Amino acid sequence: MLRLIPGLQALKAFDAASRHLSFSKAARELNLTPAAISHQIKELEEQTGVSLFERTSRSMQLTKAGHILRASVAEALGGLTGALLRIRQMENPRQLRVTASPSIAAKWLVPRLDRFLGSHPGSDVRVDVSQSLPDFDRDGLDVAIRFGKGDYPGLEVEKLFEDTVFPVCSPALLSNDRPLREPRDLLRHTLIHLDWEAQGAVWPNWRMWMLAAGIKDFNDTRGLHFNQTSLAVQAAVDGNGVALGDSTIVADDIAAGRLVKPFELSLRSPPHFAYYLIMTKESAERPIVKAFRDWIVAEVAAIRP
């Protein structure tokens, strides 16, 4: 029976190729060449005696056999990875693997991690930055910080922040020849936009803020556009214009004097959207994860109004 089980490298190549439906993307994920992926798939097809992909000049799809194998391979690799990681955790109980979305990682989590390490000497903290919700077992992660509605079935979820959004800019912009005394003065400055929409909700944008300020003759196409909050905020810090900043993301920059609020008018973030702390029930029982959770909650309480 063992002769029927392909080698691990071939299964990993098939798993990546079946998810991406692209040998090139699978190769980048596994740090191989497309030719190496193709060779592994060919060997797997010869060993199983079936075709796993249907290839055309423009696309690649799984065959019926490929779909059957994909589910089993993903489950098997996930289980194997999870088992090896649990063994590694037994050997190093002080290791903590955290994943956070780019903006909260860059502007809030990472600048505070030295405080966690100071209060928990010997901890081995590893930070992964990504947007999608991870597969905790497959990716070997203990804790995730994500922005969304908090709907993560089967996982331990705790709300951290709810944001308000308001204009922020470099202090230098307040002292130049185009002062910001009233909202209409913003029309003489470069506006920094965050283009974000998910699950039917639109993040507060400049058009919404201008309408709330009583300004209707506003062109929202001009200015700088970003799809990451941290990039928009950094552009404001660098003096490139005025951004709408999330209260959580800009808190440290305001406290340090790198940003100022020229106007007090704020908009609330979409209902139910917030930053959440997410973990598996198994991870939540680990002492290092409990310590990290308690530390995060205390840090949030320290900046909450």
Secondary structure, DSSP 4 states (H G I P E B T S, - for coil): -GGGSPPHHHHHHHHHHHHHT-HHHHHHHHT--HHHHHHHHHHHHHHHTS--EEE-SS-EEE-HHHHHHHHHHHHHHHHHHHHHHHHHHHH-TTEEEEEE-HHHIIIIIHHHHHHHHHHSTT-EEEEEE-SSPP-HHHHT-SEEEEEE----TTSEEEEEE--EEEEEB-GGGGGSSS--SSGGGGGGSPEEEE--EETTEE---HHHHHHHTT--S--TTSSEEESSHHHHHHHHHTTS-EEEEEHHHHHHHHHTTS-B-S----EEPPTT-EEEEEE-HHHHTSHHHHHHHHHHHHHHHHH--
